[in-house]
Amino acid sequence: MTRQRTPSQLLYWLWHHARRFRLQMLLNIFIGLLTVAIALGFVAITKQTIDAATHKETSITLSQGLAVMVGLLILQILIRLAERWVKALLGV
């Protein structure tokens, strides 16, 4: 019969047994969270830019929205490059 383990025990076991892969795991988690955050930001700024173009919202101008969108696209490209670099560096 197997005994039930608490989530903290499972996390401890995972942390202990994944010693060689900790850096890779943490970098992948960080890059993944950053990717999601930028994607959500892109969706939000796209909505605001469309609202600015249709004059439904005046919190930003159309040029400001477009500038932020371009900036987020560049960040997405840089994160993809960083993700490839991490995978190549760590031998994934």
Helices and strands as residue ranges (DSSP letters): H 7-17, G 19-21, H 22-53, H 62-90
